[in-house]
Amino acid sequence: MKTLLLRLEPVIWPLFGAGMMVAALAYPGWLLVVGLAEPLGVLSPAALSYERALGLAAHPIGRLVLLLVIALPLWGGAHHVRHVAIDFGGIARDAWFGSLCYAVALAGSVLAALAVVRL
Amino acid sequence: MSARARIDSMRPKRPGSTRTAPPRMPDLYPTRGRYLPYIAFGSVGLLLMLVGFGILRSVWVLGEHDPAAWRAHLSAYRHPAYIVFHLFAMLAIGWFGLRFFRLFPKTQPPKIGPLRSPPEPVLLAGLRTAFVIATALVAAVLGGAIG
């Protein structure tokens, strides 16, 4: 498993870097509007109405953006969590814990692809 | 010096002829000095995963093509625990992004193909501008000001 993780490193690194970039650019705005402004009633009810939200998300560009915004940060997050675990717990458990982190990211990426297809 | 460092490379298969002191973690590790922001930066990875799965859930609910389910999903976010979590996540990821952009220029090679990397201050200013524009754009689109 450790060898497999080392072989996958060149694939995981671009996903990790892109994930950090995408999350840094997209998540604060998402959290501000969907996580705070809408629940606190600051937003017009029409802004995130079902019709408008579906219209934005189901557009081909919307689907692509959503796929990238969900999948890439999962890989970035998984890589970070793996390395924090190495810092605290050592390298001994890295083979299974690192695999678990990337498996979660992979599962989330597959689900994200399914989610945007079924819009 | 505090705890033993866990460094595999310092564990040779055969003992060498020279005795070396066992590697140890620095005194300030992990919560003091520069180690705290380092650990916090890495730990934001967990938040990225949680927010990513949160967005996935929103898109999944939207894909059910049921307006009532969508409204119920948004209503659930009015729970104070969600609001506190979203506020914390927004601040933490904002800090994470700005720190990432501060580190990013230092990681770039002097030349990428035939092109020279721009000077560090120029790249940093560009990334910070992109952060502000992207955040405003995402907020404007989702908030209904654009589109």
Interface residues (C-beta under 8 A of the other chain):
Chain A: G19 M20 M21 A23 A24 L25 A26 Y27 P28 G29 W30 L31 L32 V33 V34 G35 L36 A37 E38 P39 L40 L43 S44 A46 A47 L48 Y50 E51 R52 A53 L54 L56 A57 L66 V69 I70 A71 P73 L74 G76 G77 A78 H79 H80 V81 H83 V84 D87 F88 G89 G90 I91 A92 V104 A105 G108 L111 A112 A115 V116 R118 L119
Chain B: R6 D8 P30 I39 F41 G42 S43 V44 G45 L46 L47 L48 M49 V51 G52 F53 I55 L56 S58 V59 W60 L62 G63 H65 P67 W70 R71 L74 Y77 R78 Y82 I83 F85 H86 L87 A89 M90 I93 G94 F96 G97 L98 F100 F101 A130 F131 A134 T135 A136 L137 V138 A139 V141 L142 G143 G144 G147
